[in-house]
Amino acid sequence: MALKKLHQKIKVLFTEGIENNFIMAASAGLGIFMGIVPIWGFQMFVAVGVAHLFKLNKPIVLLFSNISIPPMIPLILFLSMQTGSIFLHQKWLTISVTDIHLEYCLKLMENYIVGSIIFAALSGMLCFALIWTFLHFFRGNTR
């Protein structure tokens, strides 16, 4: 029952909200960015602070920053490390369990940190574009 109420509130927020499409899409994009960027434990606090600073919709930012839920964490970690490896070394990262040692873990950490920031930015921009297009199509350009 609570999930149905939450779904209804989100639907009303997106379809009948008073904010314009850009603010709503920017809020969603910022939420995705903050949910992926590697500031573990502080993501939501920073997200609300940045949303307040840029006068974005805080509930939408918080909703979308919850992308880093346990089922999504392995995918986010994998894509972040691959993005970092492609950006830093111009190659796809191959991970072998037999090669794991401290130096290799530090290399993976470097790939992860750099990759997660780039992946977060790309994901946030993609989310912004998709949400803005969706809102523009369903709500029109009047808001």
N, CA, C and O atoms as a MOPAC input file, in Angstrom:
PM7 MOZYME 1SCF
protein

 N      0.81300 1    -1.19800 1     0.00000 1
 C      0.00000 1     0.00000 1     0.00000 1
 C      0.85400 1     1.25800 1     0.00000 1
 O      0.55000 1     2.22000 1    -0.70600 1
 N      1.92200 1     1.25200 1     0.79100 1
 C      2.80100 1     2.42400 1     0.87200 1
 C      3.51100 1     2.65300 1    -0.46000 1
 O      3.74100 1     3.79800 1    -0.85100 1
 N      3.86100 1     1.56500 1    -1.16100 1
 C      4.51900 1     1.69000 1    -2.45100 1
 C      3.59000 1     2.31700 1    -3.47500 1
 O      4.03300 1     3.08300 1    -4.33100 1
 N      2.30700 1     1.99700 1    -3.39300 1
 C      1.32800 1     2.57300 1    -4.30900 1
 C      1.17500 1     4.08000 1    -4.07200 1
 O      1.05100 1     4.85600 1    -5.01900 1
 N      1.18400 1     4.48400 1    -2.79500 1
 C      1.09800 1     5.91300 1    -2.46600 1
 C      2.33800 1     6.65000 1    -2.95400 1
 O      2.23400 1     7.75200 1    -3.49300 1
 N      3.51400 1     6.04800 1    -2.76700 1
 C      4.75200 1     6.66700 1    -3.23500 1
 C      4.72300 1     6.82600 1    -4.74800 1
 O      5.09400 1     7.87700 1    -5.27000 1
 N      4.28700 1     5.79700 1    -5.45000 1
 C      4.19200 1     5.86400 1    -6.91100 1
 C      3.25600 1     6.98200 1    -7.33800 1
 O      3.55200 1     7.71400 1    -8.28200 1
 N      2.14200 1     7.11700 1    -6.65800 1
 C      1.17700 1     8.17000 1    -6.98000 1
 C      1.76200 1     9.56400 1    -6.72200 1
 O      1.55700 1    10.47800 1    -7.52000 1
 N      2.49000 1     9.72700 1    -5.60700 1
 C      3.10400 1    11.02300 1    -5.30000 1
 C      4.15600 1    11.39100 1    -6.34500 1
 O      4.24300 1    12.54800 1    -6.75600 1
 N      4.94900 1    10.42200 1    -6.77300 1
 C      5.96700 1    10.67700 1    -7.79500 1
 C      5.29800 1    11.03800 1    -9.11600 1
 O      5.74600 1    11.94600 1    -9.81800 1
 N      4.24500 1    10.33800 1    -9.44600 1
 C      3.51900 1    10.62400 1   -10.69300 1
 C      2.95800 1    12.04400 1   -10.67200 1
 O      3.06900 1    12.77000 1   -11.66000 1
 N      2.36600 1    12.43700 1    -9.56800 1
 C      1.81900 1    13.79300 1    -9.44900 1
 C      2.93600 1    14.82300 1    -9.50800 1
 O      2.78500 1    15.86300 1   -10.14900 1
 N      4.05300 1    14.54500 1    -8.84700 1
 C      5.17800 1    15.47300 1    -8.83300 1
 C      5.69500 1    15.73800 1   -10.24500 1
 O      6.01700 1    16.87600 1   -10.58600 1
 N      5.77500 1    14.69200 1   -11.06400 1
 C      6.29800 1    14.85800 1   -12.41200 1
 C      5.25500 1    15.38200 1   -13.39900 1
 O      5.59800 1    16.14600 1   -14.30100 1
 N      4.00600 1    14.99200 1   -13.24900 1
 C      3.01200 1    15.40500 1   -14.23400 1
 C      2.34100 1    16.72500 1   -13.90600 1
 O      1.96800 1    17.47500 1   -14.80800 1
 N      2.18500 1    17.01400 1   -12.62900 1
 C      1.46700 1    18.22400 1   -12.25100 1
 C      2.30800 1    19.18700 1   -11.41800 1
 O      1.77600 1    20.14400 1   -10.85600 1
 N      3.60200 1    18.94500 1   -11.33600 1
 C      4.47200 1    19.80100 1   -10.53600 1
 C      4.49900 1    21.22600 1   -11.06000 1
 O      4.24800 1    21.46800 1   -12.24100 1
 N      4.80000 1    22.15700 1   -10.18900 1
 C      4.78000 1    23.56000 1   -10.58000 1
 C      6.10400 1    24.02000 1   -11.17600 1
 O      6.16100 1    25.07600 1   -11.80600 1
 N      7.17900 1    23.23800 1   -10.98500 1
 C      8.46700 1    23.65000 1   -11.51200 1
 C      8.55600 1    23.36000 1   -13.00100 1
 O      7.87600 1    22.48000 1   -13.52900 1
 N      9.41800 1    24.13100 1   -13.66500 1
 C      9.54700 1    23.93500 1   -15.10500 1
 C     10.32400 1    22.65400 1   -15.41500 1
 O     10.94400 1    22.05100 1   -14.53900 1
 N     10.27100 1    22.27100 1   -16.65900 1
 C     10.88400 1    21.01200 1   -17.08700 1
 C     12.39200 1    20.99900 1   -16.84700 1
 O     12.95100 1    19.96900 1   -16.47100 1
 N     13.04200 1    22.12400 1   -17.06100 1
 C     14.49100 1    22.19200 1   -16.87900 1
 C     14.86900 1    21.92300 1   -15.42600 1
 O     15.80100 1    21.16400 1   -15.15900 1
 N     14.15800 1    22.53600 1   -14.49000 1
 C     14.45200 1    22.34300 1   -13.06200 1
 C     14.22900 1    20.89100 1   -12.66000 1
 O     15.03500 1    20.31700 1   -11.92800 1
 N     13.15800 1    20.30600 1   -13.12800 1
 C     12.86600 1    18.90800 1   -12.78700 1
 C     13.94200 1    17.98000 1   -13.36300 1
 O     14.42300 1    17.08200 1   -12.67200 1
 N     14.31700 1    18.19800 1   -14.62900 1
 C     15.32300 1    17.34800 1   -15.26100 1
 C     16.69300 1    17.56800 1   -14.62900 1
 O     17.44000 1    16.61000 1   -14.43000 1
 N     17.03000 1    18.80600 1   -14.31400 1
 C     18.30900 1    19.09000 1   -13.66500 1
 C     18.35400 1    18.45100 1   -12.27500 1
 O     19.40300 1    17.96700 1   -11.85000 1
 N     17.24000 1    18.44900 1   -11.57900 1
 C     17.18100 1    17.80900 1   -10.26100 1
 C     17.42800 1    16.31300 1   -10.37700 1
 O     18.17400 1    15.74400 1    -9.58100 1
 N     16.80900 1    15.67400 1   -11.36300 1
 C     17.01400 1    14.24300 1   -11.57600 1
 C     18.45800 1    13.95200 1   -11.97100 1
 O     19.05800 1    13.00200 1   -11.46900 1
 N     19.01300 1    14.75300 1   -12.85300 1
 C     20.39900 1    14.56300 1   -13.28000 1
 C     21.38200 1    14.73300 1   -12.13200 1
 O     22.32700 1    13.95600 1   -11.99700 1
 N     21.15800 1    15.75000 1   -11.30500 1
 C     22.02000 1    15.95500 1   -10.14400 1
 C     21.90100 1    14.77200 1    -9.18100 1
 O     22.90100 1    14.32800 1    -8.61700 1
 N     20.69400 1    14.26800 1    -8.99500 1
 C     20.50100 1    13.11800 1    -8.11000 1
 C     21.26900 1    11.89900 1    -8.58700 1
 O     21.91400 1    11.22300 1    -7.78600 1
 N     21.20900 1    11.60800 1    -9.88600 1
 C     21.95000 1    10.47500 1   -10.44100 1
 C     23.45100 1    10.69500 1   -10.26200 1
 O     24.17500 1     9.78700 1    -9.85300 1
 N     23.91500 1    11.91200 1   -10.57200 1
 C     25.33700 1    12.22400 1   -10.40300 1
 C     25.77400 1    11.99100 1    -8.96100 1
 O     26.78100 1    11.32900 1    -8.70700 1
 N     25.01300 1    12.53700 1    -8.02600 1
 C     25.39200 1    12.42300 1    -6.61300 1
 C     25.28200 1    10.98400 1    -6.11600 1
 O     26.01100 1    10.59600 1    -5.20300 1
 N     24.39500 1    10.19200 1    -6.69000 1
 C     24.26300 1     8.79800 1    -6.27900 1
 C     25.42600 1     7.92500 1    -6.72300 1
 O     25.67400 1     6.87400 1    -6.13400 1
 N     26.14800 1     8.35800 1    -7.76900 1
 C     27.24900 1     7.55800 1    -8.30400 1
 C     28.60900 1     8.06500 1    -7.84300 1
 O     29.52800 1     7.27000 1    -7.64700 1
 N     28.75200 1     9.36500 1    -7.66900 1
 C     30.04800 1     9.94700 1    -7.32200 1
 C     30.54900 1     9.34700 1    -5.99300 1
 O     29.75600 1     9.12800 1    -5.07700 1
 N     31.86000 1     9.08200 1    -5.88900 1
 C     32.36200 1     8.31700 1    -4.73000 1
 C     32.59700 1     9.14500 1    -3.46500 1
 O     33.73900 1     9.34100 1    -3.04800 1
 N     31.53700 1     9.61600 1    -2.87300 1
 C     31.64100 1    10.26600 1    -1.55400 1
 C     30.73100 1     9.49400 1    -0.59800 1
 O     29.73600 1    10.01100 1    -0.09100 1
 N     31.10900 1     8.25200 1    -0.37900 1
 C     30.30300 1     7.30700 1     0.37000 1
 C     29.85400 1     7.85400 1     1.71600 1
 O     30.65700 1     8.37300 1     2.49100 1
 N     28.57700 1     7.72900 1     1.97600 1
 C     28.02400 1     8.15000 1     3.25700 1
 C     27.59800 1     9.61000 1     3.30100 1
 O     26.85300 1    10.01200 1     4.19500 1
 N     28.05800 1    10.39800 1     2.35400 1
 C     27.72900 1    11.82000 1     2.34600 1
 C     26.95100 1    12.24000 1     1.10800 1
 O     26.65700 1    13.42100 1     0.92700 1
 N     26.61900 1    11.28100 1     0.26000 1
 C     25.99200 1    11.59600 1    -1.02200 1
 C     24.71100 1    12.40400 1    -0.87400 1
 O     24.51900 1    13.40000 1    -1.57200 1
 N     23.85000 1    11.98900 1     0.01400 1
 C     22.55700 1    12.67300 1     0.15000 1
 C     22.70000 1    14.03800 1     0.80300 1
 O     22.00600 1    14.98100 1     0.42300 1
 N     23.58900 1    14.15400 1     1.77600 1
 C     23.80800 1    15.45800 1     2.41400 1
 C     24.33200 1    16.47000 1     1.40100 1
 O     23.84200 1    17.59700 1     1.32300 1
 N     25.32500 1    16.05900 1     0.63500 1
 C     25.89400 1    16.94300 1    -0.38000 1
 C     24.85900 1    17.22800 1    -1.46300 1
 O     24.76400 1    18.35600 1    -1.94500 1
 N     24.08300 1    16.21500 1    -1.85000 1
 C     23.05800 1    16.39600 1    -2.88200 1
 C     22.03700 1    17.45100 1    -2.47100 1
 O     21.67300 1    18.31000 1    -3.27400 1
 N     21.57800 1    17.39200 1    -1.23100 1
 C     20.60900 1    18.38200 1    -0.75600 1
 C     21.24300 1    19.77100 1    -0.69900 1
 O     20.60000 1    20.76300 1    -1.04500 1
 N     22.48500 1    19.84400 1    -0.26900 1
 C     23.18000 1    21.13500 1    -0.22400 1
 C     23.33700 1    21.74800 1    -1.60900 1
 O     23.09100 1    22.94000 1    -1.79400 1
 N     23.74300 1    20.94500 1    -2.57300 1
 C     23.90700 1    21.44400 1    -3.94300 1
 C     22.54400 1    21.80400 1    -4.53500 1
 O     22.42000 1    22.80800 1    -5.23600 1
 N     21.52600 1    20.99400 1    -4.25700 1
 C     20.17300 1    21.29700 1    -4.74300 1
 C     19.68200 1    22.61800 1    -4.16900 1
 O     19.06200 1    23.41400 1    -4.87500 1
 N     19.95400 1    22.84800 1    -2.90400 1
 C     19.56200 1    24.11700 1    -2.28100 1
 C     20.32000 1    25.29000 1    -2.90700 1
 O     19.74200 1    26.34300 1    -3.17700 1
 N     21.61000 1    25.09400 1    -3.13200 1
 C     22.44600 1    26.14000 1    -3.72100 1
 C     21.94600 1    26.54700 1    -5.11100 1
 O     21.92500 1    27.73200 1    -5.44400 1
 N     21.54800 1    25.56500 1    -5.91600 1
 C     21.09000 1    25.84200 1    -7.27900 1
 C     19.57700 1    25.94200 1    -7.40400 1
 O     19.04400 1    26.01800 1    -8.51100 1
 N     18.88200 1    25.94400 1    -6.26400 1
 C     17.42200 1    26.07200 1    -6.22100 1
 C     16.71400 1    24.99800 1    -7.06100 1
 O     15.82700 1    25.28600 1    -7.86400 1
 N     17.14700 1    23.74900 1    -6.83800 1
 C     16.54600 1    22.61800 1    -7.51800 1
 C     15.53100 1    21.95000 1    -6.59300 1
 O     15.42400 1    22.30400 1    -5.41800 1
 N     14.80200 1    21.00100 1    -7.12100 1
 C     13.78200 1    20.27700 1    -6.37400 1
 C     14.46000 1    19.22400 1    -5.49400 1
 O     14.93400 1    18.20500 1    -5.99800 1
 N     14.50600 1    19.46500 1    -4.19400 1
 C     15.21900 1    18.57300 1    -3.27100 1
 C     14.62700 1    17.15900 1    -3.20600 1
 O     15.39600 1    16.19900 1    -3.18500 1
 N     13.29900 1    16.98400 1    -3.17200 1
 C     12.77600 1    15.60800 1    -3.15900 1
 C     13.16300 1    14.80500 1    -4.40400 1
 O     13.44200 1    13.61000 1    -4.30900 1
 N     13.18100 1    15.45600 1    -5.56200 1
 C     13.57900 1    14.75800 1    -6.78900 1
 C     15.06300 1    14.39600 1    -6.73400 1
 O     15.44700 1    13.29300 1    -7.12400 1
 N     15.88700 1    15.30800 1    -6.25900 1
 C     17.31700 1    15.02800 1    -6.12300 1
 C     17.52400 1    13.83600 1    -5.19700 1
 O     18.29800 1    12.93500 1    -5.51800 1
 N     16.84700 1    13.81700 1    -4.06000 1
 C     16.98600 1    12.69800 1    -3.12000 1
 C     16.47400 1    11.39400 1    -3.71500 1
 O     17.08300 1    10.34100 1    -3.52500 1
 N     15.36000 1    11.45900 1    -4.43200 1
 C     14.81000 1    10.25900 1    -5.05200 1
 C     15.81000 1     9.65000 1    -6.02800 1
 O     16.05600 1     8.44400 1    -5.99300 1
 N     16.38200 1    10.46500 1    -6.88700 1
 C     17.29500 1     9.94800 1    -7.90300 1
 C     18.68500 1     9.63900 1    -7.34800 1
 O     19.42600 1     8.86600 1    -7.95400 1
 N     19.04700 1    10.22100 1    -6.22300 1
 C     20.35900 1     9.89700 1    -5.64900 1
 C     20.36500 1     8.50200 1    -5.03300 1
 O     21.42600 1     7.98600 1    -4.68100 1
 N     19.21800 1     7.90300 1    -4.90200 1
 C     19.12700 1     6.54300 1    -4.36800 1
 C     19.43800 1     5.47900 1    -5.40800 1
 O     19.03900 1     4.32500 1    -5.24900 1
 N     20.14200 1     5.84700 1    -6.46500 1
 C     20.54900 1     4.86300 1    -7.47400 1
 C     21.56000 1     3.88100 1    -6.89800 1
 O     21.68500 1     2.76100 1    -7.39500 1
 N     22.27700 1     4.28300 1    -5.86400 1
 C     23.31600 1     3.41500 1    -5.31000 1
 C     22.76300 1     2.48500 1    -4.23900 1
 O     23.32800 1     2.36300 1    -3.15300 1
 N     21.66300 1     1.83800 1    -4.55600 1
 C     21.09000 1     0.82500 1    -3.66600 1
 C     21.83800 1    -0.49200 1    -3.88100 1
 O     22.44000 1    -0.67800 1    -4.93900 1
 N     21.81900 1    -1.39900 1    -2.92400 1
 C     22.62400 1    -2.62500 1    -3.02100 1
 C     22.53000 1    -3.40400 1    -4.34000 1
 O     23.56800 1    -3.85400 1    -4.82400 1
 N     21.36400 1    -3.59000 1    -4.94500 1
 C     21.37600 1    -4.34500 1    -6.20500 1
 C     22.11600 1    -3.62300 1    -7.34700 1
 O     22.58400 1    -4.27100 1    -8.28300 1
 N     22.22300 1    -2.31300 1    -7.27500 1
 C     22.88000 1    -1.54700 1    -8.34000 1
 C     24.37700 1    -1.34800 1    -8.10400 1
 O     25.10100 1    -1.01000 1    -9.04000 1
 N     24.84800 1    -1.54800 1    -6.89100 1
 C     26.24600 1    -1.25900 1    -6.56000 1
 C     27.23200 1    -2.05900 1    -7.41200 1
 O     28.19200 1    -1.46400 1    -7.90300 1
 N     27.06000 1    -3.37200 1    -7.62000 1
 C     28.03300 1    -4.07700 1    -8.47200 1
 C     28.09800 1    -3.50800 1    -9.89100 1
 O     29.18400 1    -3.38800 1   -10.45900 1
 N     26.96700 1    -3.16300 1   -10.45600 1
 C     26.94600 1    -2.58900 1   -11.80000 1
 C     27.61900 1    -1.22000 1   -11.82500 1
 O     28.38600 1    -0.92100 1   -12.74100 1
 N     27.33700 1    -0.39500 1   -10.83300 1
 C     27.96100 1     0.93600 1   -10.75600 1
 C     29.47300 1     0.80500 1   -10.58500 1
 O     30.22800 1     1.51800 1   -11.24500 1
 N     29.92900 1    -0.10100 1    -9.70500 1
 C     31.36100 1    -0.30500 1    -9.51300 1
 C     32.03000 1    -0.78800 1   -10.79300 1
 O     33.08500 1    -0.28300 1   -11.17600 1
 N     31.41800 1    -1.76200 1   -11.45100 1
 C     31.98800 1    -2.31600 1   -12.68500 1
 C     32.07600 1    -1.24800 1   -13.77200 1
 O     33.12800 1    -1.07800 1   -14.38900 1
 N     30.98500 1    -0.53200 1   -14.00900 1
 C     30.99500 1     0.48700 1   -15.05600 1
 C     31.92600 1     1.64500 1   -14.71900 1
 O     32.53400 1     2.23200 1   -15.61300 1
 N     32.04000 1     1.97600 1   -13.44500 1
 C     32.96700 1     3.03400 1   -13.04000 1
 C     34.41800 1     2.61200 1   -13.28400 1
 O     35.21400 1     3.39800 1   -13.79800 1
 N     34.76100 1     1.37900 1   -12.91900 1
 C     36.12700 1     0.90800 1   -13.13800 1
 C     36.44200 1     0.80500 1   -14.62500 1
 O     37.54700 1     1.14200 1   -15.04900 1
 N     35.48700 1     0.34400 1   -15.41500 1
 C     35.71900 1     0.24600 1   -16.85900 1
 C     35.87100 1     1.63300 1   -17.48200 1
 O     36.71800 1     1.83400 1   -18.35300 1
 N     35.06000 1     2.57800 1   -17.04200 1
 C     35.16500 1     3.95200 1   -17.54900 1
 C     36.52900 1     4.53000 1   -17.20900 1
 O     37.15700 1     5.16500 1   -18.05600 1
 N     36.99100 1     4.32300 1   -16.00000 1
 C     38.30800 1     4.80300 1   -15.59300 1
 C     39.42100 1     4.15500 1   -16.38900 1
 O     40.37000 1     4.82700 1   -16.79100 1
 N     39.31600 1     2.86400 1   -16.62000 1
 C     40.33700 1     2.16500 1   -17.39000 1
 C     40.37100 1     2.66500 1   -18.83000 1
 O     41.44700 1     2.86200 1   -19.39500 1
 N     39.22100 1     2.86600 1   -19.41500 1
 C     39.16800 1     3.37800 1   -20.79100 1
 C     39.71900 1     4.79900 1   -20.84000 1
 O     40.45700 1     5.14400 1   -21.76300 1
 N     39.37200 1     5.62100 1   -19.86100 1
 C     39.84500 1     7.01000 1   -19.84500 1
 C     41.34600 1     7.09500 1   -19.56800 1
 O     42.05500 1     7.85600 1   -20.22600 1
 N     41.83300 1     6.32000 1   -18.60000 1
 C     43.24000 1     6.40700 1   -18.20200 1
 C     44.18800 1     5.59000 1   -19.08000 1
 O     45.31500 1     6.00900 1   -19.34100 1
 N     43.72600 1     4.42300 1   -19.53400 1
 C     44.62300 1     3.49100 1   -20.21900 1
 C     44.17200 1     3.15000 1   -21.63600 1
 O     44.84700 1     2.39200 1   -22.33300 1
 N     43.05700 1     3.69300 1   -22.06100 1
 C     42.48800 1     3.45700 1   -23.39400 1
 C     42.27600 1     1.97500 1   -23.69200 1
 O     42.44400 1     1.53300 1   -24.82900 1
 N     41.91200 1     1.22200 1   -22.67800 1
 C     41.61800 1    -0.19600 1   -22.89800 1
 C     40.60200 1    -0.68600 1   -21.87400 1
 O     40.45400 1    -0.11700 1   -20.79200 1
 N     39.91700 1    -1.73900 1   -22.24000 1
 C     38.94500 1    -2.40000 1   -21.37500 1
 C     39.69800 1    -3.12600 1   -20.27100 1
 O     40.71300 1    -3.77100 1   -20.53400 1
 N     39.22000 1    -3.02700 1   -19.06200 1
 C     39.87600 1    -3.63000 1   -17.91000 1
 C     39.50500 1    -5.10500 1   -17.81000 1
 O     38.32700 1    -5.46200 1   -17.81500 1
 N     40.52500 1    -5.95700 1   -17.71800 1
 C     40.28100 1    -7.37600 1   -17.46600 1
 C     40.70600 1    -7.66800 1   -16.03300 1
 O     41.82900 1    -7.36000 1   -15.63300 1
 N     39.82400 1    -8.24900 1   -15.28600 1
 C     40.08800 1    -8.52000 1   -13.87400 1
 C     40.23600 1   -10.02300 1   -13.69100 1
 O     39.35600 1   -10.79900 1   -14.06300 1
 N     41.35600 1   -10.41700 1   -13.11400 1
 C     41.61600 1   -11.82000 1   -12.83400 1
 C     41.80700 1   -11.98700 1   -11.33000 1
 O     42.55600 1   -11.23600 1   -10.70500 1
 N     41.14600 1   -12.94200 1   -10.77100 1
 C     41.21700 1   -13.17000 1    -9.33000 1
 C     42.62400 1   -13.57600 1    -8.90900 1
 O     43.03900 1   -13.25600 1    -7.79500 1
 N     43.36000 1   -14.26200 1    -9.75600 1
 C     44.70500 1   -14.73400 1    -9.39600 1
 C     45.73200 1   -13.60700 1    -9.36800 1
 O     46.79300 1   -13.75800 1    -8.76100 1
 N     45.43500 1   -12.47700 1   -10.01600 1
 C     46.38300 1   -11.36400 1   -10.08400 1
 C     46.16300 1   -10.31600 1    -8.99300 1
 O     46.78700 1    -9.25600 1    -9.03300 1
 N     45.31100 1   -10.58000 1    -8.04400 1
 C     44.98500 1    -9.55700 1    -7.05400 1
 C     46.08300 1    -9.46900 1    -6.00100 1
 O     46.38700 1   -10.43500 1    -5.30200 1
 N     46.66400 1    -8.27900 1    -5.91400 1
 C     47.64300 1    -7.94100 1    -4.88900 1
 C     47.49900 1    -6.44700 1    -4.62500 1
 O     46.70300 1    -5.77900 1    -5.28600 1
 N     48.24700 1    -5.91900 1    -3.68200 1
 C     48.05800 1    -4.53400 1    -3.25300 1
 C     48.22600 1    -3.53400 1    -4.40000 1
 O     47.41500 1    -2.62000 1    -4.54500 1
 N     49.25100 1    -3.69700 1    -5.19900 1
 C     49.49500 1    -2.75700 1    -6.30700 1
 C     48.32800 1    -2.79100 1    -7.30500 1
 O     47.88300 1    -1.75500 1    -7.79900 1
 N     47.85200 1    -3.99100 1    -7.58400 1
 C     46.72500 1    -4.13700 1    -8.51300 1
 C     45.46100 1    -3.49400 1    -7.93800 1
 O     44.70200 1    -2.86000 1    -8.67200 1
 N     45.23200 1    -3.65100 1    -6.64000 1
 C     44.06600 1    -3.03600 1    -5.99800 1
 C     44.15600 1    -1.51500 1    -6.03300 1
 O     43.14200 1    -0.84200 1    -6.22000 1
 N     45.36300 1    -0.96000 1    -5.85400 1
 C     45.53600 1     0.48400 1    -5.94200 1
 C     45.27200 1     0.97700 1    -7.36200 1
 O     44.69800 1     2.04700 1    -7.55900 1
 N     45.69400 1     0.19200 1    -8.34300 1
 C     45.40700 1     0.53600 1    -9.74700 1
 C     43.90200 1     0.52400 1    -9.99500 1
 O     43.36600 1     1.40500 1   -10.66600 1
 N     43.23200 1    -0.47900 1    -9.44900 1
 C     41.77400 1    -0.54800 1    -9.59600 1
 C     41.10200 1     0.62800 1    -8.89600 1
 O     40.10200 1     1.15200 1    -9.38700 1
 N     41.64000 1     1.04600 1    -7.75700 1
 C     41.07900 1     2.18400 1    -7.02400 1
 C     41.22100 1     3.45900 1    -7.85100 1
 O     40.29600 1     4.26900 1    -7.91600 1
 N     42.36900 1     3.63200 1    -8.47400 1
 C     42.56700 1     4.79000 1    -9.34700 1
 C     41.56200 1     4.76600 1   -10.50300 1
 O     40.94800 1     5.78400 1   -10.82200 1
 N     41.40400 1     3.61200 1   -11.11600 1
 C     40.40900 1     3.47500 1   -12.18800 1
 C     39.01300 1     3.79100 1   -11.67500 1
 O     38.23200 1     4.46900 1   -12.34200 1
 N     38.70900 1     3.29200 1   -10.48500 1
 C     37.38000 1     3.49500 1    -9.92500 1
 C     37.10900 1     4.96600 1    -9.62500 1
 O     36.05700 1     5.48200 1   -10.00100 1
 N     38.02500 1     5.64300 1    -8.96200 1
 C     37.80200 1     7.04400 1    -8.57600 1
 C     37.61500 1     7.91500 1    -9.81800 1
 O     36.63700 1     8.65500 1    -9.91900 1
 N     38.55100 1     7.82500 1   -10.75600 1
 C     38.46100 1     8.62400 1   -11.98000 1
 C     37.22800 1     8.22300 1   -12.78400 1
 O     36.47300 1     9.07300 1   -13.25700 1
 N     37.03900 1     6.92700 1   -12.92800 1
 C     35.91600 1     6.43100 1   -13.71800 1
 C     34.57000 1     6.75900 1   -13.12600 1
 O     33.62600 1     7.05100 1   -13.85900 1
 N     34.46200 1     6.71700 1   -11.80400 1
 C     33.16200 1     6.98800 1   -11.18700 1
 C     32.75500 1     8.44300 1   -11.36100 1
 O     31.57200 1     8.73900 1   -11.52900 1
 N     33.72100 1     9.35300 1   -11.32200 1
 C     33.39600 1    10.76800 1   -11.52700 1
 C     32.94300 1    10.99200 1   -12.96900 1
 O     31.95800 1    11.68900 1   -13.21400 1
 N     33.66300 1    10.40000 1   -13.91800 1
 C     33.28000 1    10.53700 1   -15.32800 1
 C     31.95100 1     9.83600 1   -15.58200 1
 O     31.06700 1    10.39000 1   -16.23600 1
 N     31.81000 1     8.61300 1   -15.06300 1
 C     30.55900 1     7.86100 1   -15.25000 1
 C     29.38300 1     8.57800 1   -14.60000 1
 O     28.28300 1     8.58300 1   -15.15400 1
 N     29.59600 1     9.18200 1   -13.43800 1
 C     28.52800 1     9.93100 1   -12.76200 1
 C     28.09800 1    11.12700 1   -13.59900 1
 O     26.90600 1    11.39700 1   -13.74300 1
 N     29.07500 1    11.84100 1   -14.15000 1
 C     28.74600 1    13.01100 1   -14.97800 1
 C     27.98800 1    12.59200 1   -16.23700 1
 O     26.98800 1    13.21300 1   -16.59600 1
 N     28.46000 1    11.54400 1   -16.90400 1
 C     27.77800 1    11.07400 1   -18.11500 1
 C     26.37100 1    10.56500 1   -17.79900 1
 O     25.42800 1    10.83300 1   -18.54300 1
 N     26.23500 1     9.83600 1   -16.70200 1
 C     24.92800 1     9.30900 1   -16.30500 1
 C     23.97000 1    10.43900 1   -15.93600 1
 O     22.79300 1    10.40300 1   -16.29400 1
 N     24.48100 1    11.44300 1   -15.22000 1
 C     23.65600 1    12.59300 1   -14.86300 1
 C     23.17900 1    13.35500 1   -16.08500 1
 O     22.02400 1    13.77600 1   -16.15300 1
 N     24.07900 1    13.53500 1   -17.06100 1
 C     23.68900 1    14.23900 1   -18.29500 1
 C     22.67700 1    13.42600 1   -19.10500 1
 O     21.73400 1    13.98200 1   -19.66700 1
 N     22.87800 1    12.11100 1   -19.15900 1
 C     21.92700 1    11.25600 1   -19.86800 1
 C     20.56500 1    11.29000 1   -19.18800 1
 O     19.53400 1    11.38000 1   -19.85600 1
 N     20.56000 1    11.21900 1   -17.86900 1
 C     19.30400 1    11.29100 1   -17.11200 1
 C     18.61500 1    12.62800 1   -17.35000 1
 O     17.40400 1    12.67200 1   -17.56500 1
 N     19.38200 1    13.72200 1   -17.31200 1
 C     18.81900 1    15.04600 1   -17.59000 1
 C     18.14600 1    15.06100 1   -18.95500 1
 O     17.00700 1    15.50700 1   -19.08400 1
 N     18.84600 1    14.57400 1   -19.97200 1
 C     18.30400 1    14.59800 1   -21.33300 1
 C     17.04200 1    13.75500 1   -21.45500 1
 O     16.07100 1    14.17600 1   -22.08400 1
 N     17.05300 1    12.56800 1   -20.85700 1
 C     15.88100 1    11.69400 1   -20.93900 1
 C     14.67800 1    12.27800 1   -20.19600 1
 O     13.56200 1    12.27900 1   -20.71700 1
 N     14.90700 1    12.77300 1   -18.98300 1
 C     13.81200 1    13.33300 1   -18.19300 1
 C     13.28300 1    14.60000 1   -18.84200 1
 O     12.06900 1    14.80200 1   -18.88900 1
 N     14.16100 1    15.45700 1   -19.34300 1
 C     13.71100 1    16.68800 1   -19.99800 1
 C     12.88300 1    16.35600 1   -21.23600 1
 O     11.84300 1    16.97100 1   -21.47100 1
 N     13.34100 1    15.38600 1   -22.02900 1
 C     12.58300 1    14.97300 1   -23.21000 1
 C     11.23300 1    14.40000 1   -22.81100 1
 O     10.21100 1    14.73600 1   -23.40900 1
 N     11.22600 1    13.54300 1   -21.81200 1
 C      9.98700 1    12.94800 1   -21.31300 1
 C      9.01500 1    14.03600 1   -20.84700 1
 O      7.84500 1    14.02900 1   -21.22900 1
 N      9.49300 1    14.96000 1   -20.03200 1
 C      8.62800 1    16.02400 1   -19.52400 1
 C      8.16400 1    16.95100 1   -20.63900 1
 O      7.01100 1    17.38000 1   -20.65300 1
 N      9.05000 1    17.25800 1   -21.56700 1
 C      8.68700 1    18.11800 1   -22.69000 1
 C      7.58700 1    17.46800 1   -23.52500 1
 O      6.67400 1    18.14300 1   -24.00100 1
 N      7.68400 1    16.14500 1   -23.69800 1
 C      6.69500 1    15.41400 1   -24.49200 1
 C      5.35200 1    15.32800 1   -23.76100 1
 O      4.30700 1    15.55000 1   -24.37200 1
 N      5.36500 1    15.01200 1   -22.47000 1
 C      4.12400 1    14.79300 1   -21.73400 1
 C      3.55500 1    16.03900 1   -21.08700 1
 O      2.33600 1    16.14900 1   -20.95400 1
 N      4.38600 1    16.97800 1   -20.68100 1
 C      3.87900 1    18.19100 1   -20.03900 1
 C      3.84100 1    19.36900 1   -20.99300 1
 O      3.14300 1    20.35100 1   -20.74400 1
 N      4.57600 1    19.27900 1   -22.06700 1
 C      4.62200 1    20.37600 1   -23.01900 1
 C      5.69900 1    21.37200 1   -22.65100 1
 O      6.41100 1    21.19500 1   -21.66300 1
 N      5.81700 1    22.41000 1   -23.43900 1
 C      6.85300 1    23.41800 1   -23.24800 1
 C      6.34500 1    24.61800 1   -22.47600 1
 O      7.01500 1    25.64900 1   -22.42700 1
 N      5.16900 1    24.50300 1   -21.87200 1
 C      4.56200 1    25.64500 1   -21.19700 1
 C      5.14600 1    25.90200 1   -19.81800 1
 O      4.94200 1    26.97600 1   -19.25200 1
 N      5.86600 1    24.93600 1   -19.27300 1
 C      6.40100 1    25.09400 1   -17.91000 1
 C      7.88100 1    25.27600 1   -17.95300 1
 O      8.51500 1    25.42500 1   -16.90900 1

